Amino acid sequence: MAKSLLLEIVTPDRLVLRLDVASVTGAGTAGAFTALPLHIPFLTSLTVGYLSYRVAGVVNSVFVSGGFADVTFDKVLVLAEAAELPEEIDVDRARKARERAAARLAVEQREDIDYARAKSALQRAILRIRLHELGKSGLGPRTGA
């Protein structure tokens, strides 16, 4: 009987993580999910957010920006547009992106901007900053996992 899952997180550029884990929790477009060993197979698209995984009772997280999760009984393969571990996040760049996106949203009524794109950029920047800060403090985001 399988006691762990192989978690692989891959972006177009690199393999971000390959690790045996006890569980994986993420935000699919149809809702949150948690995969455990021997889970029924499913495929879901992912929203922008955190993908959390449990190893030896400790929950860790990765920032994921879109993509897909393919869950089988012994593996979770995440094909993400972008993914970053907390220590990889350039927090200064994320803060600047947050400021630019917030400024674009503030002038939304006065100019013809892509509101959905600006809102998405703001969400990505806020999540990156939060995960970086939580990673430095030794805490992970609250995922319920």
Secondary structure, 3 states (H helix, E strand, C coil): CCCCEEEEEECCCCEEEEEEECEEEEEECCEEEEECCCCCCEEEEECCEEEEEEECCEEEEEEEEEEEEEECCCEEEEEEEEEECHHHCCHHHHHHHHHHHHHHHHCCCCCCCCHHHHHHHHHHHHHHHHHHHHHHHCCCCCCCC
